[in-house]
Each structure stands twice: as C-alpha cells, then as structure tokens.
Amino acid sequence: MNKLPIYAKELLLMGASTTGKFTDGYYFVEERIKTNHANELFAFCEWIDAHIGGAGRGNIDMLFAAYKNPTDRELDKAARALADIIHYNKSLTCN
C-alpha cells in the first residue's frame, strides 16, 4: 500500500477521535478494515501513538508517507515538527 486508502483514513480518524489513541481506535473499527490492509494499518497506528502523538485530516496522509518512507529527510522533518507541536500542546493540557 503506497497511499492511505480513503476508507482507512476515515475509519482510523474516527476510531482515534472516539478512543483518544490510534491503536485503541484501530480496535474500535477493526471489523471494517480490509484483511489485506490490517497488519500495515495497525503498525501505522502504533507508529503514530509512539512517535507522533496524534493526527488529523490535514496531516494523516503526510504521516503515512513518512511512515512508509523513513529515510526521506523532508517527510521525517515534517513528521518530527508535527510531533513536537502535539507533544507541546499535550504538555499544556496535562499540567
């Protein structure tokens, strides 16, 4: 899978919005995920939770590209910048 399928994007975002984390959200929508996409989408969700901290409609495609191309410096830089913003925002709300 080179691009995140539209159906998967919608399901993953809905699941994460409902549960608060992408891996938990994956389980929330798991029955609607195509079998041949399941392992890769779950690994992507784990990557988002471990390395980024969240995603939205405006950045999930870029994050999937960064996940699929870990040696691409520009994508890595964009993903890290987003992770920094998310971690900073979370630190404000957790104190």
C-alpha positions as CSV (number, residue, x, y, z in Angstrom):
1,M,0.0,0.0,0.0
2,N,1.7,3.2,-1.2
3,K,-1.1,5.6,-0.2
4,L,-3.5,5.5,2.7
5,P,-6.9,4.4,1.3
6,I,-9.7,6.9,1.8
7,Y,-11.8,4.4,3.7
8,A,-9.0,3.5,6.0
9,K,-8.2,7.2,6.7
10,E,-11.8,7.9,7.6
11,L,-12.0,4.8,9.9
12,L,-8.7,5.4,11.6
13,L,-9.5,9.1,12.3
14,M,-13.0,8.1,13.6
15,G,-11.6,5.4,15.8
16,A,-8.9,7.7,17.2
17,S,-11.4,10.5,17.8
18,T,-13.6,8.1,19.7
19,T,-11.0,6.4,21.8
20,G,-8.2,9.0,22.1
21,K,-5.4,6.9,20.6
22,F,-4.9,5.4,17.2
23,T,-4.2,1.8,18.4
24,D,-7.3,1.8,20.6
25,G,-9.2,3.4,17.7
26,Y,-8.0,0.7,15.4
27,Y,-9.6,-1.9,17.6
28,F,-12.8,0.2,17.6
29,V,-13.1,0.0,13.8
30,E,-11.1,-3.3,13.2
31,E,-14.1,-5.2,11.8
32,R,-14.4,-2.7,9.0
33,I,-10.7,-2.8,7.9
34,K,-9.9,-4.9,4.8
35,T,-8.0,-8.0,5.8
36,N,-5.1,-7.3,3.3
37,H,-4.6,-3.8,4.9
38,A,-5.0,-4.9,8.6
39,N,-1.4,-5.5,9.6
40,E,0.1,-2.4,7.9
41,L,-2.7,-0.1,9.3
42,F,-2.3,-1.4,12.8
43,A,1.5,-0.9,12.6
44,F,0.9,2.6,11.3
45,C,-1.4,3.3,14.3
46,E,1.3,2.0,16.7
47,W,3.8,4.3,14.9
48,I,1.5,7.4,15.3
49,D,1.0,6.7,19.0
50,A,4.7,6.0,19.7
51,H,6.3,8.7,17.6
52,I,3.8,11.4,16.8
53,G,1.1,11.5,19.4
54,G,-1.8,12.1,17.1
55,A,-3.0,13.0,13.7
56,G,-5.8,14.7,11.9
57,R,-7.4,15.1,8.4
58,G,-4.8,17.7,7.4
59,N,-1.7,15.6,8.2
60,I,-2.5,11.9,8.2
61,D,-1.5,11.5,4.5
62,M,1.9,13.1,5.2
63,L,2.3,10.9,8.2
64,F,1.6,7.8,6.3
65,A,4.1,8.9,3.7
66,A,6.7,9.5,6.4
67,Y,5.9,6.1,7.9
68,K,6.3,4.3,4.6
69,N,9.5,6.3,3.7
70,P,11.5,6.5,6.9
71,T,14.7,7.6,5.1
72,D,13.0,10.6,3.4
73,R,14.5,13.5,5.3
74,E,11.8,16.0,4.3
75,L,9.0,13.8,5.4
76,D,10.9,12.9,8.6
77,K,11.4,16.6,9.3
78,A,7.7,17.4,8.8
79,A,6.6,14.4,11.0
80,R,9.0,15.4,13.8
81,A,7.8,19.0,13.6
82,L,4.2,17.9,14.0
83,A,5.2,15.6,16.9
84,D,6.9,18.5,18.6
85,I,3.7,20.6,18.3
86,I,1.5,17.8,19.5
87,H,3.7,17.0,22.5
88,Y,3.9,20.7,23.4
89,N,0.1,21.1,23.2
90,K,-0.4,17.9,25.3
91,S,2.0,19.2,27.9
92,L,-0.1,22.3,28.3
93,T,-3.3,20.4,28.9
94,C,-1.8,17.7,31.2
95,N,-0.5,20.2,33.8
